[in-house]
Amino acid sequence: MIFHTIRQYENSRDDESFFFSYTDEPTFVGDGTNITVVEGRDATLTCKVENLHNYKVAWLRVDTQTILTIGPHVITKNHRVSVTRGDPRAWALTLRDARLADGGYYMCQINTEPMITQTHHLQVFDIVDSNSSSEVMVREGDNVSLHCAASGTPHPTIGWRREDLANIRVGLKNVTKWSGAWLNLTEVSREMNGAFLCIATNGVPPSVSKRILLHVLCKPTARAVHKMIGGYLGDSALLLCNVEAHPTPVVYWIHTDGNRIHNESKYQASVQSHGYKHIAMLRIINVSRDDIGSYNCHVENPLGSANDDITFYNSRTIMEYNS
């Protein structure tokens, strides 16, 4: 029925278009393809042909017996369908804004006698996260469940892993991967802060994934990198404090005299952050005798506060004492 309709269409355009005799008959270059796209993106199926001569290439939807294109002409009334010719041998069928209903088999057909065909398969995935948005917040020590569902043709399965490939704590198990629509995390720790990937696949690459960022809210901890550090008068010194906290904490330093230190030409305080881990730094410029003493690294966020002390001493005095 499809073949007959194509012949009628072509004969109505050119009564002589089907009466050719060539030594080199048309052949397909390569095999049919399996293409996977996420719903809403464009999908392109490409059929390559050698020795086409004046024969015609048509694209058809197999399950509905629908003619989509013949040669460079779009036959269907679907405005999302187009055909392009980037490569002289290629006939690329594009479906813009792919929908789940577009998934299925498509046939590239050449009107030789007998006709030759090549079948291509299109999968359209839609990952639906019905329990959370792309970002989830949970307090440290609480439980949280991430849910991810996918639809497509054929129906995909769901798997989970961390973006950084670290272990996932599920119940009493530490695993690198987890299967199922639900990922139930118990007594979440700050180490689980980061991105989780929900991956949908049905065995035909590529897979489709959704990224869910898990924010584990935790109260601060502070620990001096070195509890004691020496320096020479006139030189510069750097005090370091390792901090863990989420949300990102406010960090400030207090000198032994009880005064809070502010950024100026004498002191330069800064913080480097990576996720829930932070490094608080205090650089002392042109060390003087007044700078000797104890420094307190103080951190706080809405969940609490923490601090630790660092003793800064005059290295020359220690050397003179030891001598």
Buried (B, 14 or more C-beta within 10 A) or exposed (E): EBBEBBBEBBEEEEEEBBEEEEEEBBEBEEEBBEBBBBBEEEBBBBBBBEEBEEBBBBBBBBEEEBBBBBBEEBBBEBEBBBBEEEEEBBBBBBBBEBEEEBBBBBBBBBBBEEBBBBBBBBBBBBBBBEBBEEEBEBEBEEEBEBBBBBBBBEEBBBBBBBEEEEBBBBEEEEEEEBEEBEBEBEEBEBBBBBEBBBBBBBEEEEBBBBEBBBBBBBBBBBEBBEEEBBBEBEEEBEBBBBBBBBBBBEBBBBBBEEEEBEEEEBBBBEBEBEBBBBBBBBBBBEBEEEBBEBBBBBBBBEBEBBBBBBBBBBBEEEEEEEE
